[in-house]
Amino acid sequence: MMNTEELPIEDANEDADPVEEVVETLVDDALIGQVMDEAEGDQRAVLEWFASALEEAKDDRLRSLAELSNNQRRASENEVRVSRAAVAGALRSLLTVADQLDMALSQDLDGMSAEQFADGVRLASAEFTKVLGDLGVEMIDPAVGDEFDPQRHEAMLQQTADGIESGHITMMMQRGFATEHHVLRAAKVAVAP
């Protein structure tokens, strides 16, 4: 029995797979042209068909890549347009609130009572709340005694209160706002320790 260390290097490579050698050969247009020139009869017809199919596949690939690029560009442009239109629509709806505040501030303050002025501000606030609702914004307005929800509430301080369990709200300091998918601002609350 012979030790593998004694085998010459050339003998070890004789069993190499000939397919691997073919794969390592670079296939380029010159090689394809040479094979086509050497082919005859049915072989030549098959090779011409494959060459034609290859060219068609290359053209289809380039067209598909160009179409994909165009579709991505159009989608990006549409996304920007839709985003801008949504922002413009939201801002347009807030203009009515600005108009009501301007109207309240343009009144003769000497000729009106504090209650009349407060009524004007309440109307503007109600309009603002309506506009937010139309835009899909809901208020986060927790009541005293509600359970603290860290996803919707921000604890500003801990405060004990009679009859309020630990981890429940003792005071609401500022309302929060949320959409269906996002908390825009958490409600600021005090929580029982």
WONOR-V11031 format. One record per residue. N is the residue number from 1. PHI is phi in degrees with one decimal (* if undefined). PSI is psi as a letter, one per 20 degrees, with the letter a starting at -180 (999 if undefined). D_CENTER is the distance of its C-alpha to the mean C-alpha in whole Angstrom. Layout:
# WONOR-V11031
((N;PHI;PSI;D_CENTER) (N;PHI;PSI;D_CENTER))
This chain:
# WONOR-V11031
((1;*;p;68) (2;-97.7;p;67) (3;-79.0;q;64) (4;-65.8;h;61) (5;-68.9;h;61) (6;-86.3;i;64) (7;-71.6;p;62) (8;-68.5;q;62) (9;-62.1;h;59) (10;-61.1;h;59) (11;-66.0;h;60) (12;-66.4;h;57) (13;-90.4;i;55) (14;-65.7;h;57) (15;-86.6;j;55) (16;-62.4;q;52) (17;-71.6;p;50) (18;-64.8;h;51) (19;-65.6;h;47) (20;-62.2;h;46) (21;-65.2;h;48) (22;-67.0;g;47) (23;-62.7;h;43) (24;-71.5;h;44) (25;-71.1;p;45) (26;-73.8;p;43) (27;-97.8;o;43) (28;-130.2;r;43) (29;-60.7;h;44) (30;-65.6;g;48) (31;-64.7;g;48) (32;-61.8;g;47) (33;-61.7;g;49) (34;-64.5;g;52) (35;-63.6;h;51) (36;-63.4;g;51) (37;-64.5;h;55) (38;-82.6;i;56) (39;-77.4;q;55) (40;-133.8;q;58) (41;58.2;c;58) (42;-62.5;h;55) (43;-60.7;g;54) (44;-64.6;g;53) (45;-62.7;g;52) (46;-65.8;g;49) (47;-63.9;h;48) (48;-64.6;h;48) (49;-63.9;g;46) (50;-63.2;g;43) (51;-62.8;g;43) (52;-64.7;g;43) (53;-64.2;h;40) (54;-63.4;g;38) (55;-62.5;g;38) (56;-63.6;g;37) (57;-63.7;h;34) (58;-62.9;g;33) (59;-61.7;g;33) (60;-61.0;g;31) (61;-63.1;g;29) (62;-63.0;g;29) (63;-62.8;g;28) (64;-63.7;g;25) (65;-63.6;g;24) (66;-64.7;g;24) (67;-65.3;g;23) (68;-61.0;g;20) (69;-61.4;g;19) (70;-63.9;g;20) (71;-63.9;g;18) (72;-64.6;g;15) (73;-63.1;g;16) (74;-63.1;g;17) (75;-62.5;g;13) (76;-64.1;g;12) (77;-64.0;g;15) (78;-64.1;h;14) (79;-61.0;g;11) (80;-64.8;g;13) (81;-61.5;g;16) (82;-64.7;g;14) (83;-61.7;g;12) (84;-64.1;h;16) (85;-65.8;h;18) (86;-65.6;g;16) (87;-63.8;g;17) (88;-61.7;g;20) (89;-63.1;g;21) (90;-63.4;g;20) (91;-65.0;h;22) (92;-59.6;g;25) (93;-70.0;h;25) (94;-77.9;i;26) (95;-62.6;h;29) (96;-64.0;h;31) (97;-66.7;g;31) (98;-59.9;g;32) (99;-62.2;g;35) (100;-66.0;h;36) (101;-66.1;g;36) (102;-60.6;g;38) (103;-63.3;g;40) (104;-64.3;g;41) (105;-75.6;h;42) (106;-84.9;i;44) (107;-70.3;q;46) (108;-74.3;o;50) (109;-67.2;h;49) (110;-70.2;h;53) (111;-94.0;j;53) (112;-125.3;q;51) (113;-83.0;r;51) (114;-61.0;h;48) (115;-66.8;g;47) (116;-65.2;g;47) (117;-64.2;g;44) (118;-61.7;h;43) (119;-62.1;g;42) (120;-63.6;g;41) (121;-68.0;h;38) (122;-61.6;g;38) (123;-62.5;g;37) (124;-64.8;h;34) (125;-65.1;g;33) (126;-64.8;g;33) (127;-64.2;g;31) (128;-63.1;g;29) (129;-62.9;h;28) (130;-64.9;g;28) (131;-62.0;g;26) (132;-59.9;g;23) (133;-61.8;g;24) (134;-63.5;h;23) (135;-86.0;j;20) (136;86.8;j;19) (137;-99.4;p;20) (138;-112.8;q;22) (139;-85.3;q;25) (140;-102.1;o;25) (141;-130.0;m;29) (142;-69.1;q;30) (143;-96.6;q;34) (144;-59.5;p;37) (145;99.9;i;37) (146;-66.5;q;33) (147;-71.6;p;32) (148;-68.5;p;30) (149;-119.2;o;26) (150;-63.0;i;24) (151;-78.3;h;21) (152;-123.0;i;22) (153;-124.9;q;25) (154;-117.3;o;26) (155;-77.6;o;30) (156;-91.4;h;32) (157;-161.6;r;35) (158;-101.8;p;37) (159;-148.2;p;40) (160;-82.3;q;42) (161;-150.0;q;43) (162;-62.9;p;46) (163;79.7;j;45) (164;-106.5;p;41) (165;-72.0;q;40) (166;-60.7;p;38) (167;82.4;j;34) (168;-116.4;q;35) (169;-77.3;p;34) (170;-103.3;h;37) (171;-158.8;p;36) (172;-100.7;p;33) (173;-99.4;h;33) (174;-155.6;p;30) (175;-65.2;q;28) (176;-111.9;r;24) (177;-140.0;q;21) (178;-146.3;q;18) (179;-104.8;a;16) (180;-60.2;h;16) (181;-113.8;i;13) (182;-138.0;q;13) (183;-88.3;o;17) (184;-76.6;g;17) (185;-152.5;p;20) (186;-72.5;q;22) (187;-71.1;p;26) (188;-91.3;p;28) (189;-138.2;r;31) (190;-104.1;q;34) (191;-126.8;q;35) (192;-72.1;p;38) (193;-70.2;999;38))
